[in-house]
Amino acid sequence: MRETLYIRLRSADPAEPVEYCIARADAIASFVVGHALLETLSTRIGPRRVIVLVPSADVRLATVQVPARQAAKVLQAAPFVLEEQLAEDVDTLHFALGARQADQRWPLAIVSQSRLQAWLALLDETGIHADAMIPDVLALQVPDATHCTALIDGDQVLVRSAQGAGFVCQFDDLPFCLELADPEKHKTLGIVVPRGAAVDLSRLGWPVEPRHGFNSALEALLQQLRIADTIDLLQGRYSPKRNRLRWFAPWRMAATLAGAAIGLSLLLHGIDAVRLQRAVTAQDAANVTRYQQIFPGETRIVDLSSQLDQQLKALQTTGGGQFMSLLDVLTQALAAVPGLQVKTLQFRDGVLFAGLTATNLELLDRLKNWFAEARGAQFSVDSANAGADGVQIRVRLSPA
């Protein structure tokens, strides 16, 4: 079996050395890590497989459940299902799918197309073509029912909280982020600490199991990496197999190209028709899923349009006042905590859900403190994800 060249990207700067490791196919615990420029590594690829780890701070992890079993249909429906949870336009994002879990949910990795293209361009400029590109937090060991796993990497911490979930934060923010992920402290934090690092884990106020004995973060990641438990970002239009096909075109005879162009045109029209049909099917499935999320009591869908009209009329007569009351409380909260911006709003079952963005986690802490006093509504945080584009927050308000 082929050896593997592992590369860990930290930025899109070609002048910045990267961590790398060349490992045998049967390597389990022995990973010798070095540092080099990408252009130097391009001469050492040969027949080796190339796996690139990218910063998880630029990737959002999520799970989705849709009424489809085929991965392609799940990928088509996922942007519609998650649209209200995402601050960015879904058309600017790339969605990559992991293996379906036992609870029938699908893990997803979401990254901006511009960021993914920047990583690929950096590699391409130095003659490196990745066979797989994986968010580095997914290289950590998959947590079990009683543990989650973490890695101290300089001044930041990588935490994998579930099969398809994790986050990256500053060490000082770790207690707050852990509380959001596990408010009841059910799980012990198995945290990997670099050799010689002076870290006071007692400051976390959390049950921990420290693990020592590695010199670099990449070494610790490779010791835990199991490809089957990760998500490869190079899917769809970014698939290495798909990109290699373009190299065959220049070898076709000129006479063959003229005839092939006609057949190709017909084929593309057929593909567009099939793709359009699949998109319609995926949209229908997404509409039904969204409707059932908003109105959980509606399990039997006969005529989606008429059923939706009925529910909206019922909402206008029974929930309008409740909605305005909760919206008024949210407006007061945003005025009291400058720096928070509303991206999405959703009202269902008497509960107002809001998608917010912030520049830092401190604003979320101030928002929680504001709601600590009686404000006429109960407040809770569903999720908070810190990344390069700020903090994405989802909160809910319900009647007091």
C-alpha positions in Angstrom: 0.0 0.0 0.0 1.1 3.6 -0.7 2.6 5.9 1.9 0.7 9.0 2.8 1.9 12.6 2.9 0.0 14.5 5.6 0.0 18.3 5.4 -1.5 20.6 8.0 -2.4 24.1 6.6 -2.7 27.0 9.0 -3.0 29.8 6.5 -3.1 30.6 2.8 0.4 32.1 2.9 2.8 30.1 0.6 5.8 31.7 2.5 4.7 30.1 5.8 6.2 26.7 6.6 3.7 23.9 7.2 3.7 20.8 9.5 4.0 17.6 7.5 4.5 13.9 8.0 5.3 11.0 5.6 3.7 7.9 7.1 3.6 4.2 6.1 0.2 2.7 5.3 0.4 0.6 8.5 1.6 3.4 10.8 -0.3 3.4 14.1 1.6 5.5 16.7 4.9 6.5 15.0 4.5 9.8 13.2 7.7 11.9 12.7 6.6 15.5 12.0 8.7 18.1 10.2 8.3 21.7 8.9 8.8 22.8 5.3 7.5 25.1 2.6 4.9 23.7 0.3 7.1 24.1 -2.7 9.6 21.9 -1.1 7.1 19.2 -0.3 5.9 19.1 -3.9 9.1 17.3 -4.8 8.5 14.6 -2.2 5.0 13.5 -3.3 5.9 10.8 -5.9 3.3 8.0 -5.7 2.2 9.0 -2.2 -1.3 9.8 -1.3 -1.8 13.4 -0.1 -4.1 14.2 2.8 -4.5 17.8 3.9 -5.8 19.0 7.3 -7.3 22.4 7.3 -8.3 24.8 10.1 -11.6 23.9 11.7 -12.2 27.5 12.7 -13.1 28.1 9.1 -15.5 25.1 8.9 -18.9 24.7 10.5 -20.0 21.2 11.5 -23.7 20.3 11.6 -26.1 17.4 11.3 -29.2 17.1 9.2 -32.1 14.7 9.0 -34.0 14.6 5.7 -36.5 12.0 4.2 -33.9 10.6 1.8 -31.5 7.7 1.8 -29.2 8.6 -1.1 -26.2 10.8 -0.2 -26.7 12.9 -3.4 -30.3 13.8 -2.5 -29.3 14.6 1.1 -26.7 17.0 -0.2 -29.3 18.7 -2.4 -31.8 19.1 0.4 -29.3 20.1 3.2 -28.9 23.8 2.2 -32.6 24.3 2.3 -33.0 22.6 5.7 -30.1 24.5 7.3 -30.6 27.8 5.5 -32.1 29.6 8.5 -29.3 28.5 10.7 -26.6 29.9 8.5 -25.6 33.6 8.4 -24.1 33.3 4.8 -26.0 32.9 1.6 -26.1 29.1 0.9 -25.1 29.7 -2.7 -21.7 30.9 -1.5 -21.1 27.8 0.7 -19.8 24.3 0.0 -21.5 21.3 1.7 -19.6 18.0 2.3 -21.4 14.9 3.6 -20.1 12.3 6.1 -21.4 8.8 6.7 -24.9 8.4 8.0 -25.1 7.9 11.8 -27.0 5.3 13.8 -29.8 7.8 14.6 -30.3 8.3 10.8 -28.8 11.8 10.9 -26.1 12.9 8.4 -23.0 14.9 9.5 -22.1 17.8 7.4 -19.0 20.1 7.0 -19.8 23.6 5.7 -17.2 26.0 4.3 -17.3 29.1 2.2 -16.4 28.3 -1.4 -13.9 31.2 -1.5 -12.0 29.7 1.5 -11.9 26.2 0.0 -10.8 27.6 -3.4 -8.0 29.6 -1.6 -6.7 26.4 0.0 -6.8 24.5 -3.3 -5.1 27.4 -5.2 -2.3 27.5 -2.6 -1.7 23.8 -3.2 -2.0 24.0 -7.0 0.5 26.8 -7.1 3.1 24.5 -5.6 2.1 21.5 -7.7 0.4 19.6 -4.9 -3.0 17.9 -5.6 -4.8 16.7 -2.5 -6.6 13.4 -2.4 -8.5 14.4 0.6 -9.0 17.6 2.7 -10.3 17.1 6.3 -11.1 19.7 9.0 -8.4 19.1 11.7 -10.9 18.8 14.6 -12.3 15.7 13.0 -8.9 14.0 13.3 -9.5 13.8 17.0 -10.9 10.6 18.5 -14.6 10.1 18.2 -16.1 10.8 21.7 -18.1 8.1 23.5 -21.1 8.5 25.9 -18.9 9.6 28.8 -16.1 11.6 27.2 -15.3 14.3 24.6 -11.8 14.8 23.2 -9.7 18.0 23.0 -6.2 19.1 21.9 -4.3 22.1 23.1 -2.7 23.7 20.1 -0.8 26.8 21.0 -3.2 29.4 22.3 -6.3 27.6 21.0 -8.1 24.4 21.8 -9.7 21.9 19.3 -12.7 20.0 20.8 -14.6 17.1 19.3 -17.9 16.8 21.1 -19.6 14.2 19.0 -19.2 12.1 15.8 -20.0 15.0 13.6 -19.6 18.0 16.0 -16.8 20.0 17.4 -15.5 23.6 17.8 -12.3 25.6 18.1 -11.8 28.3 20.7 -9.2 30.2 22.8 -8.1 28.3 26.0 -9.6 31.1 28.1 -13.0 30.6 26.4 -13.0 26.8 26.8 -15.1 26.7 30.1 -17.8 28.8 28.5 -17.9 26.8 25.2 -17.9 23.5 27.1 -20.9 24.7 29.1 -22.8 25.4 25.9 -22.0 22.0 24.5 -22.6 20.1 27.8 -24.5 22.2 30.4 -24.9 19.3 32.8 -21.2 18.3 32.6 -22.1 14.7 31.8 -18.9 14.1 29.9 -15.3 14.1 31.0 -12.9 16.1 28.9 -10.0 13.9 27.6 -7.6 16.6 26.7 -4.2 16.1 25.0 -1.6 18.5 26.4 1.7 19.2 24.5 4.9 18.0 26.1 6.4 20.6 28.4 3.4 23.0 28.2 2.6 24.8 31.4 -1.2 24.5 31.4 -3.4 24.8 34.6 -6.3 22.5 33.8 -7.9 23.1 37.2 -8.9 26.6 35.9 -11.5 24.9 33.7 -13.7 23.8 36.5 -14.5 20.7 34.5 -13.8 17.0 35.0 -10.7 16.3 32.8 -8.4 13.5 31.9 -5.1 15.0 30.7 -3.0 13.0 28.2 0.6 13.9 27.5 3.5 12.7 25.4 3.7 14.4 22.0 5.9 17.1 20.5 3.5 18.6 17.9 -0.2 19.0 17.3 0.0 17.1 14.0 1.6 14.1 15.7 -1.3 14.0 18.2 -3.9 14.4 15.5 -2.4 11.6 13.4 -2.3 9.2 16.3 -6.1 9.6 16.6 -7.0 10.0 13.0 -9.4 7.5 11.5 -10.4 8.4 8.0 -13.8 6.6 8.2 -14.8 9.0 11.1 -14.0 12.2 9.2 -15.6 14.3 6.4 -13.7 14.9 3.2 -14.3 18.4 1.9 -13.3 17.4 -1.6 -16.7 16.3 -2.9 -18.9 17.3 -5.8 -17.2 19.9 -8.1 -14.1 19.7 -6.0 -13.6 15.9 -6.2 -10.1 15.0 -7.3 -11.5 12.3 -9.6 -13.7 14.8 -11.3 -10.8 17.3 -11.8 -8.5 14.7 -13.3 -10.9 14.0 -16.2 -10.0 17.4 -17.7 -6.5 16.2 -18.6 -7.8 13.6 -21.1 -9.3 16.2 -23.5 -6.1 17.4 -25.2 -5.4 13.9 -26.5 -8.6 13.6 -28.5 -8.2 13.8 -32.3 -9.4 17.0 -33.9 -11.7 15.1 -36.2 -13.3 13.3 -33.3 -13.9 16.5 -31.4 -16.2 17.9 -34.1 -18.6 14.9 -33.8 -18.2 14.6 -30.1 -19.3 18.2 -29.6 -22.8 17.4 -31.0 -23.2 14.4 -28.8 -21.8 16.3 -25.8 -24.4 19.1 -26.3 -27.2 16.6 -26.3 -25.8 14.9 -23.3 -25.5 18.2 -21.4 -29.2 19.0 -22.2 -30.1 15.6 -20.8 -28.0 16.1 -17.7 -29.6 19.5 -17.1 -33.0 18.0 -17.4 -32.2 15.2 -14.9 -30.5 17.7 -12.6 -33.5 20.0 -12.7 -35.8 17.1 -11.9 -33.6 16.1 -9.0 -33.5 19.7 -7.8 -37.3 19.9 -7.9 -37.5 16.6 -6.0 -35.0 17.8 -3.4 -36.9 21.1 -3.0 -40.2 19.2 -2.5 -38.5 17.1 0.2 -37.0 20.2 1.8 -40.4 22.0 1.8 -42.1 19.0 3.5 -39.2 18.8 6.0 -39.3 22.5 6.8 -43.1 22.4 7.2 -42.9 19.5 9.6 -40.2 21.3 11.6 -42.5 24.4 11.9 -45.7 22.4 12.6 -44.5 19.1 14.3 -48.1 18.0 14.8 -48.7 17.7 11.1 -47.4 14.2 10.3 -49.6 13.5 7.2 -49.0 15.7 4.2 -51.7 15.6 1.6 -51.7 19.1 0.0 -48.8 21.1 1.3 -50.0 24.5 -0.1 -53.5 24.3 1.4 -52.2 22.9 4.7 -49.7 25.7 5.0 -52.4 28.3 4.4 -54.5 26.8 7.1 -51.6 26.8 9.6 -50.8 30.4 8.8 -54.4 31.5 9.3 -54.4 29.7 12.6 -51.2 31.4 13.6 -52.5 34.8 12.8 -55.5 34.3 15.1 -53.8 32.5 18.0 -50.1 33.4 18.0 -49.8 36.9 16.6 -49.8 38.6 20.0 -47.4 36.2 21.5 -45.0 36.7 18.5 -45.1 40.5 18.9 -44.5 40.2 22.6 -41.4 38.0 22.2 -40.1 40.2 19.3 -40.4 43.3 21.5 -38.3 41.6 24.2 -35.7 40.6 21.6 -35.6 44.2 20.4 -34.9 45.5 23.9 -32.1 42.9 24.4 -30.4 43.9 21.1 -30.6 47.6 22.2 -29.0 46.7 25.6 -26.2 44.7 24.0 -24.8 46.6 21.0 -22.8 44.5 18.5 -25.3 41.7 18.0 -27.0 41.5 14.7 -30.1 39.5 13.7 -29.7 37.2 10.6 -32.7 35.0 10.8 -36.0 34.8 12.7 -38.4 31.9 13.1 -41.6 31.5 15.2 -43.2 28.2 15.9 -45.1 26.5 18.7 -45.1 29.8 20.6 -41.3 30.0 20.6 -39.2 32.7 18.8 -35.9 31.4 17.3 -33.3 34.0 16.3 -30.0 33.6 14.4 -27.5 36.2 15.6 -23.9 37.2 14.7 -21.4 38.7 17.1 -17.7 39.6 16.9 -16.9 37.7 20.1 -18.3 35.4 22.7 -18.3 38.2 25.3 -21.4 39.7 23.7 -23.2 36.4 24.2 -22.2 36.4 27.9 -23.6 40.0 28.2 -26.8 38.9 26.5 -27.2 36.0 29.0 -26.6 38.5 31.9 -29.3 40.8 30.5 -31.8 38.0 30.5 -30.8 36.9 34.0 -33.3 39.5 35.2 -37.0 39.1 34.6 -37.6 40.3 31.1 -41.0 38.8 30.3 -39.5 35.9 28.3 -37.5 32.7 29.0 -34.1 32.7 27.2 -31.8 29.9 26.1 -28.9 29.3 23.8 -29.2 26.5 21.2 -25.7 26.9 19.7 -22.7 29.2 19.4 -20.0 28.7 16.8 -16.8 30.8 16.6 -15.1 31.1 13.3 -13.1 33.4 11.1 -16.2 35.4 10.2 -17.3 35.9 13.9 -19.6 34.1 16.2 -22.8 32.5 14.9 -25.4 32.2 17.6 -28.9 30.6 17.7 -31.1 31.5 20.6 -34.8 30.9 21.6 -37.3 33.0 23.5 -40.5 31.5 25.0 -43.2 33.1 27.1 -42.3 33.5 30.7 
